[in-house]
Each structure stands twice: as structure tokens, then as C-alpha cells.
Amino acid sequence: MDSKTVRDVLGKPESWPNHLNGHSIERPDMRGAIITDVFASGDQIGVQTKGAICGQTFSTFVIEDKKLRDRLTQVLRPELSVYEAVAAKI
């Protein structure tokens, strides 16, 4: 059985919604981004980053499976490169 990565669940960082840019449909340029905060609330997780070419970002994802949601919040650690984080196996 193949292991899933964070990218398999959340998609590529460039596809993540950025709630800090208002209603823009432009996707963030995440080169150089590091994770600054990750949290779960209800059936969602929130991921905040800094250092990307586009500046700070904040993305939310609906993850209905509690075990998967908990695992993602463990893997997506502050100070970790976004690209390193999405390559992690879950």
C-alpha cells in the first residue's frame, strides 16, 4: 500500500486558497514559505505561512476525517518549509 503525502490531501501549495488576499483569484507564490502556525477547529485545519514571495498567507481546508486532521496538524509544524511539509508522508 502506498503512503499518502500531505500534498495528496491538500494539493500543491500554489493551489491553496489565500484568505489574506481578499477575494483575489490569484494563487500564492509559495517559494521560500515556511509554516508559522497550524491549528484545527471543527472539521477544518488552518495553515499560516510567511516568507513566500507573495508575503503572508492563510489557508483553510475541510478535513472531515478526525484521524487525518490530527495527523496533518502533527506533520505541518511551525518553522518547516512548506515544500518539505507537503512532501511528508501521513
C-alpha positions in Angstrom: 0.0 0.0 0.0 1.4 3.4 -1.0 1.6 6.1 1.7 -0.1 9.3 1.1 1.7 12.6 1.4 0.3 15.9 2.7 0.3 17.1 -1.0 -2.0 14.2 -1.9 -4.5 15.6 0.7 -4.1 19.3 0.5 -2.8 19.7 -3.1 0.2 21.8 -4.2 0.9 24.9 -2.2 0.3 27.1 -5.2 -3.3 25.8 -5.3 -4.0 26.7 -1.7 -6.6 29.4 -1.1 -5.1 32.6 0.5 -7.7 34.2 2.7 -5.4 37.1 3.4 -5.6 38.4 -0.2 -9.3 39.2 -0.1 -11.3 38.0 -3.0 -8.4 37.7 -5.4 -8.4 34.5 -7.5 -4.6 34.7 -7.9 -2.9 31.8 -6.2 0.0 32.5 -3.9 3.7 32.1 -5.0 4.9 29.9 -2.1 8.6 29.8 -3.0 10.5 30.3 0.2 7.5 30.0 2.5 7.7 28.5 6.0 4.8 27.4 8.2 4.2 29.8 11.1 1.0 28.2 12.6 -1.3 25.3 12.1 -4.5 24.6 14.0 -7.7 22.6 13.9 -11.1 23.9 14.5 -14.2 21.7 13.9 -13.7 19.9 10.7 -11.1 22.3 9.3 -7.4 23.0 9.6 -5.8 26.4 9.2 -2.3 26.9 7.9 -0.5 30.2 8.1 2.8 30.9 6.3 5.4 33.6 5.9 8.3 34.3 3.8 6.7 33.5 0.5 7.3 35.8 -2.4 3.6 36.8 -2.1 4.1 37.5 1.6 2.0 36.0 4.4 -0.7 33.5 3.6 -3.6 31.9 5.5 -5.3 28.8 4.1 -8.1 26.6 5.4 -9.1 23.1 4.4 -12.1 21.0 5.3 -10.8 17.6 6.6 -13.7 15.6 7.8 -11.7 12.6 9.0 -10.6 13.4 12.5 -7.6 11.0 12.4 -6.3 12.5 9.2 -6.9 16.0 10.5 -4.9 15.2 13.7 -2.1 13.7 11.6 -1.9 16.8 9.4 -1.7 19.1 12.4 1.2 17.0 13.7 3.1 16.9 10.4 2.6 20.6 9.4 4.9 22.1 12.1 5.9 25.7 12.5 9.3 26.7 11.0 9.1 23.9 8.5 9.4 24.7 4.8 6.0 24.5 3.1 7.5 22.3 0.3 9.2 20.0 2.8 5.9 19.7 4.8 3.8 18.8 1.7 6.3 16.0 0.8 5.9 14.4 4.2 4.1 11.0 4.4 1.0 10.8 6.5 
